[in-house]
Amino acid sequence: MPLFIQHIRRASEAREKVLGHEHPDTLTSVSNLGLVLDRQGKYEEAEAMHRRALEGYQDVLGHEHPDTLTSVSNLGLVLDRQGEYEEAEAMHRRALARHVEVSGRGHPPTVTTLDII
């Protein structure tokens, strides 16, 4: 296992031990691990990390929080890479709808989500 992944895993585990598994900083580490795994082509493991982060963000921060919406988009991206196009599209549409509701059409996260779809 590459050293970088080991460091991210250890950081995630340490944050979980100290802060708890639903603390926003722990969830950020889980999400970051998902991003790295995705870039390495480990899509199933990346998907699991993104689903875990999303569930936690929804519970702790709510459905409209920017971190939650980013997590929805990250999950959509990894689902797309796995050929799960319908679920990926649903995730991206969900993120877009929430961004429009919360921030408006011209806000940078909304525009970024539009670029993905």
C-alpha positions in Angstrom: 0.0 0.0 0.0 1.4 3.4 -1.0 2.7 5.5 1.9 0.3 8.4 1.1 -2.7 6.1 1.6 -1.3 4.8 4.8 -1.0 8.3 6.2 -4.5 9.2 5.2 -5.9 6.0 6.7 -4.0 6.6 9.9 -5.3 10.2 10.1 -8.8 9.1 9.5 -8.5 6.4 12.2 -6.9 8.8 14.7 -9.6 11.4 14.1 -12.3 8.8 14.6 -10.7 7.6 17.8 -10.2 11.1 19.2 -13.2 13.0 17.7 -15.7 10.2 17.0 -16.9 8.7 13.7 -19.4 11.5 13.0 -17.3 14.5 13.7 -17.0 16.8 10.6 -13.2 16.5 10.7 -13.3 12.7 10.7 -15.8 12.8 7.8 -13.4 15.0 5.9 -10.7 12.5 6.4 -13.0 9.7 5.2 -13.9 11.8 2.2 -10.3 12.5 1.4 -9.5 8.8 1.6 -12.3 8.2 -0.9 -10.8 10.7 -3.3 -7.4 9.2 -3.2 -8.8 5.7 -3.6 -10.8 6.9 -6.6 -7.7 8.4 -8.2 -6.0 5.0 -7.8 -8.8 3.2 -9.5 -10.0 1.5 -6.3 -13.6 2.4 -7.1 -15.5 0.0 -4.8 -13.5 1.1 -1.8 -13.8 4.7 -2.8 -17.5 4.3 -3.1 -17.7 2.9 0.4 -15.8 5.8 1.8 -17.9 8.4 -0.1 -21.1 6.7 1.1 -19.9 6.7 4.7 -18.9 10.4 4.5 -22.2 11.3 2.9 -24.3 9.5 5.5 -22.3 11.2 8.3 -22.5 14.7 6.7 -26.3 14.3 6.3 -26.7 13.3 9.9 -24.4 15.9 11.4 -24.6 18.9 9.0 -27.8 18.4 7.2 -28.7 17.9 3.5 -28.1 21.4 2.4 -24.6 21.9 3.9 -21.8 22.5 1.3 -19.8 19.6 2.6 -22.8 17.3 2.2 -23.4 18.5 -1.3 -19.7 18.0 -2.2 -20.0 14.5 -0.8 -23.0 13.9 -3.0 -21.0 15.0 -6.0 -18.0 12.9 -5.1 -20.2 9.8 -4.8 -21.7 10.6 -8.2 -18.2 10.8 -9.8 -17.1 7.4 -8.5 -20.4 5.8 -9.5 -19.9 7.2 -13.0 -16.4 5.7 -13.1 -18.0 2.3 -12.3 -20.6 2.5 -15.0 -23.4 3.1 -12.6 -24.7 5.9 -14.8 -28.3 6.2 -13.6 -27.3 6.4 -9.9 -24.4 8.8 -10.8 -26.8 11.1 -12.7 -29.3 11.0 -9.8 -26.5 12.1 -7.4 -25.4 14.9 -9.6 -29.0 16.1 -10.2 -29.5 16.0 -6.4 -26.4 18.1 -5.8 -27.4 20.5 -8.5 -31.0 20.9 -7.1 -29.7 21.6 -3.6 -27.0 24.0 -4.8 -29.6 26.0 -6.8 -32.0 26.0 -3.7 -29.3 27.1 -1.3 -26.9 29.3 -3.3 -28.6 30.2 -6.6 -27.7 29.4 -10.2 -24.7 31.7 -10.5 -22.9 30.5 -7.4 -19.5 28.7 -8.1 -20.5 25.3 -6.6 -23.7 25.4 -8.7 -21.8 26.1 -11.9 -19.3 23.4 -11.1 -22.1 20.9 -10.6 -23.6 22.0 -13.9 -20.2 21.2 -15.6 -20.3 17.7 -14.3 -23.8 16.9 -15.6 
